[in-house]
Amino acid sequence: MKLVLATHNAHKVQEVGAILGAAVAGLELVGYDGPEPKEDGTSFLENALIKARAAFAHTGMPSIADDSGIAVEILGGAPGIFSARWAGGRDNVQNRQLLLSQLDDVRDEDRAASFVCTIALVTADGEVSFTGIWPGRVARQETGANGFGYDPVFIPEGFEVSAAELEPEVKNALSHRSLALQQLASYLNQI
């Protein structure tokens, strides 16, 4: 089976390839080189479907896309779908710094957050979706050099280090994207 991954993000291609490629025998994951659609949905699911539908329309091949972000409880779930543009642009450092400054006076026990990832699969036969949630909390400062996005400020539940300090194999086994991809892999292995 050949799937199009509807992203221009090289980090995602690498991460998804490592997780999904090992779980589904005979799967060929190819990148998407078409136009990037406007993500104007109001949920992770809507945005994932927008991207997967665009890739399917452009290529005619089964397509997957994800939308993910960090949801901070005390901020009512924000940044949420706006995670990539939280500080107004697409600068990861500025996004993290803004989030940390917004939580500066918040007690450690009130810094609960989750990484959320919803993956949509669009084929000629229809659409399905899968959601992974990785609970944790927002750190007080950035640590670690692995990962990307909010990884340096996210401390996963059960750990005392940031997601950016975890070995890639550990992160890939536990992350929100991994959880959603495991569900997708299970689905693909049944069809």
Short mmCIF file of the C-alpha atoms (twelve columns), coordinates in Angstrom:
data_MODEL
# 
_entry.id   MODEL 
# 
loop_
_atom_site.group_PDB 
_atom_site.id 
_atom_site.type_symbol 
_atom_site.label_atom_id 
_atom_site.label_alt_id 
_atom_site.label_comp_id 
_atom_site.label_asym_id 
_atom_site.label_seq_id 
_atom_site.Cartn_x 
_atom_site.Cartn_y 
_atom_site.Cartn_z 
_atom_site.pdbx_PDB_model_num 
ATOM 1   C CA . MET A 1   0.000   0.000  0.000  1 
ATOM 2   C CA . LYS A 2   1.209   3.475  -0.860 1 
ATOM 3   C CA . LEU A 3   0.205   6.443  1.302  1 
ATOM 4   C CA . VAL A 4   0.803   10.150 0.802  1 
ATOM 5   C CA . LEU A 5   1.787   12.047 3.934  1 
ATOM 6   C CA . ALA A 6   0.274   15.510 3.532  1 
ATOM 7   C CA . THR A 7   2.975   17.661 5.091  1 
ATOM 8   C CA . HIS A 8   5.927   19.764 4.037  1 
ATOM 9   C CA . ASN A 9   7.474   19.355 7.521  1 
ATOM 10  C CA . ALA A 10  10.634  17.236 7.257  1 
ATOM 11  C CA . HIS A 11  10.566  16.461 11.009 1 
ATOM 12  C CA . LYS A 12  7.090   14.956 10.693 1 
ATOM 13  C CA . VAL A 13  8.048   12.910 7.644  1 
ATOM 14  C CA . GLN A 14  10.997  11.463 9.562  1 
ATOM 15  C CA . GLU A 15  8.981   10.779 12.726 1 
ATOM 16  C CA . VAL A 16  5.976   9.276  10.925 1 
ATOM 17  C CA . GLY A 17  8.216   7.170  8.710  1 
ATOM 18  C CA . ALA A 18  10.028  5.736  11.733 1 
ATOM 19  C CA . ILE A 19  6.815   4.849  13.565 1 
ATOM 20  C CA . LEU A 20  4.409   3.837  10.805 1 
ATOM 21  C CA . GLY A 21  6.895   2.212  8.458  1 
ATOM 22  C CA . ALA A 22  7.876   -0.386 11.042 1 
ATOM 23  C CA . ALA A 23  4.258   -1.188 11.977 1 
ATOM 24  C CA . VAL A 24  2.661   -1.818 8.576  1 
ATOM 25  C CA . ALA A 25  4.198   -4.449 6.306  1 
ATOM 26  C CA . GLY A 26  4.569   -3.352 2.697  1 
ATOM 27  C CA . LEU A 27  3.640   0.260  3.376  1 
ATOM 28  C CA . GLU A 28  5.304   2.891  1.214  1 
ATOM 29  C CA . LEU A 29  5.037   6.392  2.638  1 
ATOM 30  C CA . VAL A 30  5.615   9.184  0.148  1 
ATOM 31  C CA . GLY A 31  5.867   12.903 0.701  1 
ATOM 32  C CA . TYR A 32  3.425   15.491 -0.566 1 
ATOM 33  C CA . ASP A 33  4.626   18.145 -2.963 1 
ATOM 34  C CA . GLY A 34  1.319   19.816 -3.778 1 
ATOM 35  C CA . PRO A 35  -0.113  23.130 -2.660 1 
ATOM 36  C CA . GLU A 36  -0.608  23.651 1.040  1 
ATOM 37  C CA . PRO A 37  -4.286  24.231 1.821  1 
ATOM 38  C CA . LYS A 38  -5.540  26.881 4.193  1 
ATOM 39  C CA . GLU A 39  -6.002  25.342 7.639  1 
ATOM 40  C CA . ASP A 40  -9.090  27.186 8.767  1 
ATOM 41  C CA . GLY A 41  -10.771 24.427 10.751 1 
ATOM 42  C CA . THR A 42  -11.824 24.887 14.357 1 
ATOM 43  C CA . SER A 43  -10.461 21.562 15.627 1 
ATOM 44  C CA . PHE A 44  -7.515  19.232 15.171 1 
ATOM 45  C CA . LEU A 45  -9.831  16.877 13.226 1 
ATOM 46  C CA . GLU A 46  -11.070 19.559 10.842 1 
ATOM 47  C CA . ASN A 47  -7.539  20.724 10.055 1 
ATOM 48  C CA . ALA A 48  -6.260  17.157 9.540  1 
ATOM 49  C CA . LEU A 49  -9.148  16.463 7.152  1 
ATOM 50  C CA . ILE A 50  -8.496  19.675 5.208  1 
ATOM 51  C CA . LYS A 51  -4.892  18.614 4.566  1 
ATOM 52  C CA . ALA A 52  -5.634  14.940 3.844  1 
ATOM 53  C CA . ARG A 53  -8.471  15.852 1.457  1 
ATOM 54  C CA . ALA A 54  -6.196  18.286 -0.390 1 
ATOM 55  C CA . ALA A 55  -3.470  15.662 -0.790 1 
ATOM 56  C CA . PHE A 56  -5.986  13.066 -1.960 1 
ATOM 57  C CA . ALA A 57  -7.494  15.516 -4.476 1 
ATOM 58  C CA . HIS A 58  -4.012  16.454 -5.748 1 
ATOM 59  C CA . THR A 59  -2.583  12.922 -6.006 1 
ATOM 60  C CA . GLY A 60  -5.576  10.593 -6.246 1 
ATOM 61  C CA . MET A 61  -3.771  8.373  -3.736 1 
ATOM 62  C CA . PRO A 62  -4.784  7.435  -0.183 1 
ATOM 63  C CA . SER A 63  -3.572  10.310 1.963  1 
ATOM 64  C CA . ILE A 64  -2.942  10.944 5.625  1 
ATOM 65  C CA . ALA A 65  -2.447  14.195 7.466  1 
ATOM 66  C CA . ASP A 66  -2.209  15.170 11.069 1 
ATOM 67  C CA . ASP A 67  -2.905  18.223 13.090 1 
ATOM 68  C CA . SER A 68  -1.340  18.470 16.475 1 
ATOM 69  C CA . GLY A 69  -0.457  20.861 19.208 1 
ATOM 70  C CA . ILE A 70  -0.206  21.444 22.893 1 
ATOM 71  C CA . ALA A 71  -3.325  22.017 24.977 1 
ATOM 72  C CA . VAL A 72  -2.761  23.708 28.349 1 
ATOM 73  C CA . GLU A 73  -5.589  23.220 30.838 1 
ATOM 74  C CA . ILE A 74  -5.304  26.563 32.644 1 
ATOM 75  C CA . LEU A 75  -5.422  28.305 29.246 1 
ATOM 76  C CA . GLY A 76  -8.675  26.557 28.332 1 
ATOM 77  C CA . GLY A 77  -6.927  24.198 25.916 1 
ATOM 78  C CA . ALA A 78  -4.874  26.899 24.173 1 
ATOM 79  C CA . PRO A 79  -2.660  27.155 22.197 1 
ATOM 80  C CA . GLY A 80  -4.420  24.062 20.736 1 
ATOM 81  C CA . ILE A 81  -4.913  24.330 16.983 1 
ATOM 82  C CA . PHE A 82  -2.958  27.597 17.058 1 
ATOM 83  C CA . SER A 83  0.184   25.999 18.548 1 
ATOM 84  C CA . ALA A 84  2.345   26.477 15.435 1 
ATOM 85  C CA . ARG A 85  1.451   30.177 15.217 1 
ATOM 86  C CA . TRP A 86  0.972   31.017 18.908 1 
ATOM 87  C CA . ALA A 87  3.379   33.956 18.853 1 
ATOM 88  C CA . GLY A 88  2.078   35.203 15.503 1 
ATOM 89  C CA . GLY A 89  4.480   33.416 13.173 1 
ATOM 90  C CA . ARG A 90  5.931   29.956 12.791 1 
ATOM 91  C CA . ASP A 91  8.932   30.436 15.074 1 
ATOM 92  C CA . ASN A 92  9.193   27.582 17.591 1 
ATOM 93  C CA . VAL A 93  11.404  29.554 19.977 1 
ATOM 94  C CA . GLN A 94  9.014   32.526 20.076 1 
ATOM 95  C CA . ASN A 95  6.021   30.200 20.524 1 
ATOM 96  C CA . ARG A 96  7.669   28.484 23.501 1 
ATOM 97  C CA . GLN A 97  8.802   31.766 25.056 1 
ATOM 98  C CA . LEU A 98  5.305   33.228 24.800 1 
ATOM 99  C CA . LEU A 99  3.754   30.141 26.394 1 
ATOM 100 C CA . LEU A 100 6.301   30.147 29.227 1 
ATOM 101 C CA . SER A 101 5.703   33.857 29.875 1 
ATOM 102 C CA . GLN A 102 1.926   33.294 29.947 1 
ATOM 103 C CA . LEU A 103 2.406   30.631 32.622 1 
ATOM 104 C CA . ASP A 104 5.136   32.449 34.554 1 
ATOM 105 C CA . ASP A 105 3.036   33.009 37.693 1 
ATOM 106 C CA . VAL A 106 1.189   29.658 37.499 1 
ATOM 107 C CA . ARG A 107 2.004   27.080 40.180 1 
ATOM 108 C CA . ASP A 108 3.623   23.803 39.099 1 
ATOM 109 C CA . GLU A 109 0.533   21.787 40.053 1 
ATOM 110 C CA . ASP A 110 -1.598  23.956 37.731 1 
ATOM 111 C CA . ARG A 111 0.590   23.580 34.629 1 
ATOM 112 C CA . ALA A 112 -1.136  20.440 33.286 1 
ATOM 113 C CA . ALA A 113 -1.011  20.086 29.521 1 
ATOM 114 C CA . SER A 114 -1.330  17.462 26.833 1 
ATOM 115 C CA . PHE A 115 0.070   17.012 23.402 1 
ATOM 116 C CA . VAL A 116 -2.811  16.107 21.063 1 
ATOM 117 C CA . CYS A 117 -2.534  14.599 17.586 1 
ATOM 118 C CA . THR A 118 -5.393  13.739 15.248 1 
ATOM 119 C CA . ILE A 119 -4.630  11.866 12.039 1 
ATOM 120 C CA . ALA A 120 -7.081  11.745 9.144  1 
ATOM 121 C CA . LEU A 121 -6.963  9.124  6.401  1 
ATOM 122 C CA . VAL A 122 -8.765  9.941  3.160  1 
ATOM 123 C CA . THR A 123 -9.218  7.255  0.514  1 
ATOM 124 C CA . ALA A 124 -11.594 6.623  -2.374 1 
ATOM 125 C CA . ASP A 125 -13.625 4.559  0.121  1 
ATOM 126 C CA . GLY A 126 -14.072 7.322  2.693  1 
ATOM 127 C CA . GLU A 127 -12.508 9.055  5.674  1 
ATOM 128 C CA . VAL A 128 -11.442 7.866  9.126  1 
ATOM 129 C CA . SER A 129 -9.549  9.546  11.955 1 
ATOM 130 C CA . PHE A 130 -7.476  8.607  14.991 1 
ATOM 131 C CA . THR A 131 -6.489  10.711 18.018 1 
ATOM 132 C CA . GLY A 132 -3.586  10.311 20.431 1 
ATOM 133 C CA . ILE A 133 -3.232  12.274 23.675 1 
ATOM 134 C CA . TRP A 134 0.064   12.472 25.616 1 
ATOM 135 C CA . PRO A 135 -0.516  13.988 29.089 1 
ATOM 136 C CA . GLY A 136 2.061   15.959 31.020 1 
ATOM 137 C CA . ARG A 137 2.789   19.490 32.149 1 
ATOM 138 C CA . VAL A 138 4.540   22.631 31.011 1 
ATOM 139 C CA . ALA A 139 8.029   23.106 32.430 1 
ATOM 140 C CA . ARG A 140 9.331   26.373 33.856 1 
ATOM 141 C CA . GLN A 141 12.139  26.592 31.301 1 
ATOM 142 C CA . GLU A 142 13.341  24.991 28.096 1 
ATOM 143 C CA . THR A 143 15.594  21.929 28.326 1 
ATOM 144 C CA . GLY A 144 16.854  19.368 25.842 1 
ATOM 145 C CA . ALA A 145 17.980  19.378 22.246 1 
ATOM 146 C CA . ASN A 146 15.965  16.510 20.733 1 
ATOM 147 C CA . GLY A 147 12.570  16.943 19.149 1 
ATOM 148 C CA . PHE A 148 10.966  20.146 17.900 1 
ATOM 149 C CA . GLY A 149 8.060   22.478 18.573 1 
ATOM 150 C CA . TYR A 150 7.064   22.504 22.241 1 
ATOM 151 C CA . ASP A 151 9.133   19.416 23.157 1 
ATOM 152 C CA . PRO A 152 11.675  21.449 25.213 1 
ATOM 153 C CA . VAL A 153 8.927   22.796 27.518 1 
ATOM 154 C CA . PHE A 154 6.741   19.684 27.828 1 
ATOM 155 C CA . ILE A 155 7.376   17.210 30.642 1 
ATOM 156 C CA . PRO A 156 5.494   13.982 29.906 1 
ATOM 157 C CA . GLU A 157 3.548   12.305 32.684 1 
ATOM 158 C CA . GLY A 158 5.808   9.873  34.544 1 
ATOM 159 C CA . PHE A 159 9.007   11.747 33.637 1 
ATOM 160 C CA . GLU A 160 11.058  14.528 35.211 1 
ATOM 161 C CA . VAL A 161 12.709  15.547 31.933 1 
ATOM 162 C CA . SER A 162 11.294  17.296 28.893 1 
ATOM 163 C CA . ALA A 163 10.203  15.498 25.732 1 
ATOM 164 C CA . ALA A 164 13.277  17.092 24.114 1 
ATOM 165 C CA . GLU A 165 15.501  15.206 26.557 1 
ATOM 166 C CA . LEU A 166 14.047  11.792 25.750 1 
ATOM 167 C CA . GLU A 167 15.812  9.468  23.363 1 
ATOM 168 C CA . PRO A 168 13.985  9.462  20.006 1 
ATOM 169 C CA . GLU A 169 13.024  5.782  20.427 1 
ATOM 170 C CA . VAL A 170 11.396  6.535  23.793 1 
ATOM 171 C CA . LYS A 171 9.534   9.567  22.466 1 
ATOM 172 C CA . ASN A 172 8.423   7.686  19.359 1 
ATOM 173 C CA . ALA A 173 6.963   4.934  21.544 1 
ATOM 174 C CA . LEU A 174 5.000   7.281  23.842 1 
ATOM 175 C CA . SER A 175 4.121   10.470 21.982 1 
ATOM 176 C CA . HIS A 176 0.700   11.715 20.945 1 
ATOM 177 C CA . ARG A 177 1.648   11.210 17.294 1 
ATOM 178 C CA . SER A 178 2.847   7.684  18.048 1 
ATOM 179 C CA . LEU A 179 -0.434  6.847  19.815 1 
ATOM 180 C CA . ALA A 180 -2.492  8.096  16.856 1 
ATOM 181 C CA . LEU A 181 -0.180  6.327  14.388 1 
ATOM 182 C CA . GLN A 182 -0.506  3.052  16.310 1 
ATOM 183 C CA . GLN A 183 -4.270  3.295  15.869 1 
ATOM 184 C CA . LEU A 184 -3.809  4.062  12.162 1 
ATOM 185 C CA . ALA A 185 -1.398  1.146  11.757 1 
ATOM 186 C CA . SER A 186 -3.869  -1.214 13.398 1 
ATOM 187 C CA . TYR A 187 -6.568  0.000  11.009 1 
ATOM 188 C CA . LEU A 188 -4.305  -0.361 7.938  1 
ATOM 189 C CA . ASN A 189 -3.278  -3.865 8.982  1 
ATOM 190 C CA . GLN A 190 -6.960  -4.863 8.990  1 
ATOM 191 C CA . ILE A 191 -7.784  -3.680 5.484  1 
# 
